[in-house]
Amino acid sequence: MLAAGGGVIVDVDGNSLIDLGSGIAVVSVGNAAESVVSRVQEQVAAFTHTCFMVTPYDGYVDVCEALAELTPGDHAKKSALFNSGAEAVENAVKIARVATGRDAVVVFDHAYHGRTNLTMAMTAKNMPYKNGFGPFAGEVYRAPMSYPFRDGLSGVEAAARAIDVIEKQVGAANLACVVIEPIQGEGGFVVPAPGFLPALAVWCAANGVVYVADEIQSGFCRTGDWFASDDEGVVPDLVTTAKGIAGGVPLAGVTGRAELMDAVHVGGLGGTYGGNPVACAAALGAIEEMRTHDLPARAREIGAIMASRLTSLQEEYAVIGDLRGRGAMMAIELCVPRTTDPDPVRAAAVSAYCHQHGVVTLTCGTWGNVFRFLPPLSISDELLHEAFDVVGEAFAATR
């Protein structure tokens, strides 16, 4: 790759491709957003690194203040910054365990939380994320996810099913935290039925369990809100962030209730590079872009265009079993027509056609049969329509 920006990637041969992946929801503000570039350049000229645990700097504090303002809830919050989403999730579990004095962690079917040893244990899908890499961390338990296309349950019914499994197989008295993606990412952009997340959050609060929202892929304007949890007014105890936070520069965070964050002993959280000053500068630039250009609203506009185009395709091609998502985080699930049997072969063929004809697409899902669409929020309507013209051609060419 030679260059990228505005929804276009230019490869080493000079070919231009339309980007419907954003580096997996990372460059939401674009690959070289003006505020990100200028702030990074200024910071690099000042200093590239000093470990915040040794010699603090303003940028780290400024990012934490922004996270306190933007994440759901108006309670007192604190943050700790890290390098990757997996680090953020792992540290959220550490915080929950210390704060509650309990060990068990509950995650969900189809979940993806990272590639470290603990987060591999928390991730549902074996290949390619877990196969051959065990043994994994213990005290991780899995509950059934709300998956409307496949279970047909209301949110309340799906929550009751999940809570029943948790109570019987784990026990609330042993449970430190429930960790859930408000919209699942790698697992297939599974959007739980309305009421599922609020019911889980209420149960957690009633039982002294820390509710952790993994907003690594769904956060920072991607779904049409600042965070996907905002859609139903769910206020997590801890929120993990990464990906879209810093316009492509590695940064992650855990933001949560001050009393939970303060439960960890001094020196218990940290890392040499966590909250690197250049990454913090990039994050402040990315957040400036999001505010200046009202990217939550832009995500909703993009979502409306994608939903319209995908609905038309679904009406024409019976292989598209489900259309789901919010904002600029949309997906279609391909199945053998008139069944819920996954069709990963057709998904691979459609994806290959798109790539060959200048459109970057991503597949995902437990069965590899889901297309996820994550265009940068800086993409134009015209470019988006051009990309979906190719997606439509791909379905026609792979009947």
C-alpha positions as CSV (number, residue, x, y, z in Angstrom):
1,M,0.0,0.0,0.0
2,L,1.3,3.4,-0.9
3,A,-1.4,5.8,0.4
4,A,-4.9,5.9,1.7
5,G,-7.6,8.5,2.6
6,G,-11.2,9.4,2.0
7,G,-12.2,5.8,1.6
8,V,-9.7,5.0,-1.0
9,I,-6.6,2.7,-0.7
10,V,-3.8,3.0,-3.3
11,D,-1.7,-0.2,-3.6
12,V,2.0,-0.5,-4.6
13,D,1.0,-0.9,-8.3
14,G,-1.0,2.3,-8.2
15,N,-4.4,0.6,-8.2
16,S,-7.1,2.4,-6.3
17,L,-9.5,0.3,-4.1
18,I,-12.6,1.5,-2.2
19,D,-12.2,0.7,1.5
20,L,-15.2,-0.9,3.2
21,G,-13.1,-2.1,6.1
22,S,-11.4,0.9,7.7
23,G,-8.5,-1.3,8.9
24,I,-11.2,-3.2,10.9
25,A,-13.0,-0.2,12.2
26,V,-9.8,1.7,13.1
27,V,-9.5,4.6,10.7
28,S,-13.1,5.9,11.2
29,V,-11.9,9.5,10.8
30,G,-9.9,8.5,7.7
31,N,-6.3,7.3,7.2
32,A,-4.7,10.8,7.4
33,A,-7.2,13.1,9.1
34,E,-5.9,16.6,9.4
35,S,-6.3,17.0,13.1
36,V,-4.6,13.6,13.7
37,V,-1.7,14.4,11.5
38,S,-1.1,17.9,12.8
39,R,-1.2,16.8,16.5
40,V,1.0,13.8,15.9
41,Q,3.6,15.9,14.1
42,E,3.6,18.5,16.9
43,Q,4.0,15.8,19.5
44,V,6.7,13.9,17.7
45,A,8.7,17.1,17.5
46,A,8.3,17.7,21.2
47,F,9.0,14.1,22.5
48,T,8.1,10.6,21.3
49,H,8.0,8.8,24.7
50,T,8.2,9.1,28.4
51,C,6.5,6.4,30.5
52,F,3.5,8.0,32.1
53,M,4.0,6.0,35.3
54,V,7.4,7.7,35.7
55,T,7.1,11.1,34.2
56,P,3.4,12.1,33.5
57,Y,2.3,14.3,30.6
58,D,-0.8,16.3,29.8
59,G,-1.9,14.3,26.7
60,Y,-2.6,11.2,28.8
61,V,-4.7,13.2,31.2
62,D,-6.5,14.9,28.4
63,V,-7.5,11.6,26.8
64,C,-8.8,10.3,30.1
65,E,-10.8,13.5,30.6
66,A,-12.3,13.0,27.1
67,L,-13.2,9.4,27.8
68,A,-14.9,10.4,31.1
69,E,-17.0,12.8,29.2
70,L,-17.9,10.6,26.2
71,T,-18.5,7.2,27.6
72,P,-22.0,6.4,28.9
73,G,-23.0,7.6,32.4
74,D,-22.5,10.8,34.4
75,H,-20.9,9.1,37.4
76,A,-17.3,9.8,38.5
77,K,-14.9,8.0,36.2
78,K,-11.3,7.2,35.8
79,S,-9.3,5.7,32.9
80,A,-6.1,3.7,32.3
81,L,-4.6,3.6,28.9
82,F,-2.9,0.7,27.1
83,N,-1.7,-0.4,23.7
84,S,-4.3,-2.8,22.3
85,G,-7.9,-3.9,22.7
86,A,-6.8,-7.2,24.1
87,E,-4.8,-5.4,26.8
88,A,-7.8,-3.3,27.6
89,V,-10.1,-6.3,28.0
90,E,-7.5,-8.2,30.1
91,N,-7.0,-5.2,32.4
92,A,-10.8,-4.7,32.8
93,V,-10.9,-8.3,34.1
94,K,-8.1,-7.6,36.5
95,I,-9.9,-4.6,37.8
96,A,-13.2,-6.5,38.2
97,R,-11.5,-9.3,40.1
98,V,-9.7,-7.0,42.5
99,A,-12.8,-4.9,43.1
100,T,-15.1,-7.8,43.8
101,G,-12.7,-10.4,45.3
102,R,-14.2,-12.9,42.9
103,D,-12.5,-14.9,40.1
104,A,-15.1,-16.0,37.5
105,V,-15.6,-14.2,34.1
106,V,-18.7,-14.7,31.9
107,V,-18.5,-14.1,28.1
108,F,-20.9,-15.1,25.3
109,D,-21.3,-17.4,22.3
110,H,-19.7,-15.9,19.2
111,A,-17.6,-13.4,21.3
112,Y,-14.2,-12.0,20.2
113,H,-12.1,-10.3,22.8
114,G,-8.5,-10.7,21.6
115,R,-5.4,-12.8,21.1
116,T,-3.6,-12.8,24.5
117,N,-3.9,-16.0,26.6
118,L,-6.8,-14.7,28.7
119,T,-8.6,-13.0,25.8
120,M,-8.2,-16.2,23.7
121,A,-10.0,-18.0,26.5
122,M,-12.7,-15.4,26.3
123,T,-13.0,-15.6,22.5
124,A,-15.5,-18.2,21.2
125,K,-14.1,-19.1,17.8
126,N,-11.4,-21.7,17.6
127,M,-9.9,-21.2,14.1
128,P,-7.9,-19.1,13.6
129,Y,-7.8,-17.4,16.9
130,K,-7.3,-20.3,19.4
131,N,-6.3,-23.5,17.6
132,G,-3.1,-24.9,18.9
133,F,-2.4,-22.0,21.3
134,G,-3.7,-23.5,24.6
135,P,-3.9,-24.3,27.4
136,F,-5.9,-21.2,28.2
137,A,-6.6,-19.2,31.3
138,G,-9.2,-20.7,33.6
139,E,-12.4,-19.4,35.3
140,V,-13.9,-18.2,32.0
141,Y,-17.5,-19.4,31.3
142,R,-19.7,-18.9,28.3
143,A,-23.3,-18.0,28.2
144,P,-25.7,-18.0,25.2
145,M,-25.9,-14.7,23.2
146,S,-29.0,-13.1,21.9
147,Y,-28.9,-13.9,18.2
148,P,-32.4,-13.0,16.8
149,F,-31.8,-14.4,13.4
150,R,-31.0,-17.8,14.9
151,D,-32.8,-18.1,18.2
152,G,-36.1,-16.2,17.6
153,L,-36.1,-14.9,21.2
154,S,-37.0,-11.5,22.4
155,G,-34.3,-9.7,24.4
156,V,-36.0,-10.4,27.7
157,E,-36.3,-14.1,26.8
158,A,-32.7,-14.3,25.7
159,A,-31.5,-12.5,28.8
160,A,-33.5,-14.9,31.0
161,R,-31.9,-17.8,29.2
162,A,-28.4,-16.4,29.7
163,I,-28.9,-15.5,33.3
164,D,-30.3,-19.0,34.0
165,V,-27.1,-20.5,32.6
166,I,-24.9,-18.1,34.6
167,E,-26.7,-18.8,37.9
168,K,-26.7,-22.5,37.5
169,Q,-23.2,-23.0,36.0
170,V,-21.2,-20.2,37.7
171,G,-23.1,-18.7,40.5
172,A,-23.4,-14.9,41.1
173,A,-21.4,-15.2,44.3
174,N,-18.4,-16.4,42.3
175,L,-18.7,-14.0,39.4
176,A,-16.4,-11.0,39.0
177,C,-17.7,-9.7,35.7
178,V,-19.8,-10.2,32.6
179,V,-18.0,-9.0,29.5
180,I,-20.0,-8.4,26.4
181,E,-19.7,-6.6,23.0
182,P,-22.9,-4.5,22.6
183,I,-22.7,-5.5,19.0
184,Q,-20.4,-8.4,18.4
185,G,-17.6,-7.9,16.0
186,E,-15.6,-10.9,14.7
187,G,-18.5,-13.1,15.8
188,G,-20.7,-11.8,13.0
189,F,-22.0,-8.3,13.9
190,V,-24.6,-10.0,16.0
191,V,-27.0,-7.3,17.3
192,P,-28.8,-8.6,20.4
193,A,-32.6,-8.2,20.6
194,P,-33.8,-5.0,22.3
195,G,-33.9,-5.5,26.1
196,F,-31.2,-8.1,26.3
197,L,-28.3,-5.8,27.3
198,P,-30.4,-3.7,29.8
199,A,-31.6,-6.9,31.5
200,L,-28.1,-8.2,31.8
201,A,-26.9,-4.9,33.3
202,V,-29.8,-4.9,35.8
203,W,-28.9,-8.4,36.9
204,C,-25.3,-7.5,37.3
205,A,-26.1,-4.5,39.4
206,A,-28.4,-6.5,41.6
207,N,-25.7,-9.2,42.2
208,G,-22.6,-7.1,42.6
209,V,-21.2,-8.2,39.3
210,V,-19.1,-5.8,37.2
211,Y,-20.8,-5.2,33.8
212,V,-18.0,-4.7,31.2
213,A,-18.9,-3.3,27.7
214,D,-16.3,-4.3,25.1
215,E,-16.7,-1.3,22.8
216,I,-13.5,-1.8,20.9
217,Q,-15.1,-2.3,17.5
218,S,-18.4,-0.6,18.1
219,G,-17.2,2.6,19.9
220,F,-16.3,6.1,18.7
221,C,-19.3,7.0,16.5
222,R,-19.2,3.7,14.5
223,T,-22.9,2.8,15.2
224,G,-24.4,6.3,15.0
225,D,-23.8,7.0,18.7
226,W,-20.6,7.7,20.5
227,F,-20.9,4.2,21.9
228,A,-23.2,1.3,21.0
229,S,-24.3,1.0,24.6
230,D,-26.0,4.4,24.2
231,D,-28.7,3.0,21.9
232,E,-30.6,1.5,24.9
233,G,-29.2,3.7,27.6
234,V,-27.1,1.0,29.1
235,V,-24.4,2.4,31.5
236,P,-21.6,-0.1,31.9
237,D,-19.4,-0.3,35.0
238,L,-16.3,-0.5,32.8
239,V,-15.9,0.3,29.1
240,T,-13.0,-1.0,27.0
241,T,-12.0,1.0,23.9
242,A,-9.4,0.8,21.2
243,K,-9.5,0.7,17.3
244,G,-11.3,4.0,16.4
245,I,-9.9,5.9,19.4
246,A,-6.8,7.3,17.7
247,G,-7.1,7.3,13.9
248,G,-4.8,4.3,13.4
249,V,-2.2,4.9,16.1
250,P,-2.1,2.1,18.7
251,L,-4.0,3.1,21.8
252,A,-6.6,1.5,24.1
253,G,-8.3,2.3,27.3
254,V,-10.4,1.1,30.2
255,T,-12.8,3.7,31.6
256,G,-15.0,3.0,34.6
257,R,-16.5,3.9,37.8
258,A,-13.9,5.6,39.9
259,E,-14.4,3.3,42.9
260,L,-13.7,0.3,40.7
261,M,-10.7,1.8,39.1
262,D,-9.4,2.9,42.5
263,A,-9.7,-0.7,43.9
264,V,-6.5,-1.8,42.3
265,H,-3.3,-1.3,44.3
266,V,-0.8,1.3,43.2
267,G,1.4,-0.1,40.4
268,G,-1.1,-2.9,39.6
269,L,-2.0,-1.4,36.2
270,G,0.3,0.0,33.6
271,G,2.9,-0.8,31.0
272,T,5.9,0.9,29.4
273,Y,4.1,2.1,26.3
274,G,0.5,2.4,27.6
275,G,-0.9,5.8,26.7
276,N,2.2,6.7,24.6
277,P,2.3,10.5,24.1
278,V,2.1,10.3,20.3
279,A,-0.9,7.9,20.5
280,C,-2.6,10.3,22.9
281,A,-2.0,13.2,20.5
282,A,-3.6,11.1,17.7
283,A,-6.6,10.3,19.9
284,L,-7.2,13.9,20.8
285,G,-7.0,14.7,17.0
286,A,-9.4,11.9,16.2
287,I,-11.9,13.0,18.8
288,E,-11.6,16.6,17.5
289,E,-12.5,15.3,14.0
290,M,-15.5,13.3,15.4
291,R,-16.8,16.4,17.1
292,T,-16.1,18.9,14.4
293,H,-17.7,16.8,11.6
294,D,-20.5,15.3,13.8
295,L,-19.4,11.8,12.9
296,P,-22.2,10.0,14.9
297,A,-24.7,11.7,12.5
298,R,-22.5,10.9,9.5
299,A,-22.4,7.2,10.6
300,R,-26.2,7.2,10.6
301,E,-26.3,8.7,7.1
302,I,-23.9,6.0,5.9
303,G,-25.9,3.4,7.6
304,A,-29.1,4.5,5.8
305,I,-27.4,4.2,2.5
306,M,-25.9,0.8,3.2
307,A,-29.2,-0.5,4.6
308,S,-31.0,0.6,1.5
309,R,-28.5,-1.0,-0.9
310,L,-28.4,-4.2,1.2
311,T,-32.1,-4.4,1.5
312,S,-32.4,-4.3,-2.3
313,L,-29.8,-7.1,-2.6
314,Q,-31.6,-9.2,0.0
315,E,-34.8,-8.9,-2.0
316,E,-33.0,-10.1,-5.1
317,Y,-30.7,-12.8,-3.6
318,A,-32.2,-15.4,-1.3
319,V,-28.7,-16.4,-0.1
320,I,-28.8,-13.2,2.0
321,G,-30.5,-14.6,5.1
322,D,-30.2,-11.7,7.4
323,L,-29.4,-8.0,7.3
324,R,-28.4,-6.4,10.6
325,G,-26.3,-3.6,12.2
326,R,-26.5,0.0,13.2
327,G,-24.9,3.1,11.6
328,A,-21.7,2.4,9.7
329,M,-21.5,-1.1,11.3
330,M,-23.7,-3.3,9.0
331,A,-23.6,-6.9,8.0
332,I,-25.3,-9.5,5.9
333,E,-25.3,-13.2,6.7
334,L,-25.3,-15.7,3.8
335,C,-27.2,-18.9,4.1
336,V,-28.4,-21.7,1.9
337,P,-31.7,-20.1,0.6
338,R,-34.7,-20.5,2.9
339,T,-32.6,-22.0,5.7
340,T,-30.2,-20.8,8.4
341,D,-27.5,-23.2,7.1
342,P,-24.3,-21.1,6.7
343,D,-22.9,-20.6,3.2
344,P,-19.3,-19.6,3.7
345,V,-18.4,-20.8,0.1
346,R,-20.6,-18.1,-1.4
347,A,-19.3,-15.5,1.0
348,A,-15.7,-16.3,0.0
349,A,-16.6,-16.1,-3.7
350,V,-18.4,-12.7,-3.4
351,S,-15.5,-11.3,-1.3
352,A,-12.9,-12.5,-3.9
353,Y,-14.9,-10.8,-6.7
354,C,-15.1,-7.6,-4.7
355,H,-11.3,-7.6,-4.1
356,Q,-10.6,-8.3,-7.8
357,H,-12.8,-5.4,-8.8
358,G,-11.4,-2.8,-6.5
359,V,-13.4,-3.0,-3.3
360,V,-12.0,-4.1,0.0
361,T,-14.5,-6.2,2.0
362,L,-14.3,-8.2,5.2
363,T,-15.9,-11.5,6.2
364,C,-16.5,-12.7,9.7
365,G,-18.8,-14.8,11.8
366,T,-18.5,-18.1,13.6
367,W,-19.1,-19.9,10.3
368,G,-17.3,-17.4,8.0
369,N,-20.5,-16.6,6.2
370,V,-21.0,-12.9,7.3
371,F,-20.0,-9.8,5.4
372,R,-19.3,-6.9,7.6
373,F,-19.3,-3.4,6.2
374,L,-17.1,-0.8,8.1
375,P,-16.4,2.1,5.7
376,P,-14.5,5.1,7.1
377,L,-16.9,7.8,8.2
378,S,-15.0,10.2,5.9
379,I,-16.2,8.3,2.8
380,S,-18.4,10.2,0.3
381,D,-21.9,9.1,-0.7
382,E,-20.7,8.7,-4.3
383,L,-17.9,6.4,-3.4
384,L,-20.1,4.4,-1.1
385,H,-22.6,3.8,-3.9
386,E,-19.8,2.9,-6.3
387,A,-18.6,0.3,-3.8
388,F,-22.1,-1.2,-3.4
389,D,-22.5,-1.3,-7.2
390,V,-19.5,-3.7,-7.2
391,V,-21.0,-5.7,-4.3
392,G,-24.1,-6.1,-6.3
393,E,-22.1,-7.2,-9.3
394,A,-20.4,-9.8,-7.1
395,F,-23.6,-11.4,-6.1
396,A,-24.7,-11.5,-9.8
397,A,-21.4,-13.0,-10.9
398,T,-21.4,-15.8,-8.3
399,R,-24.9,-17.2,-8.6
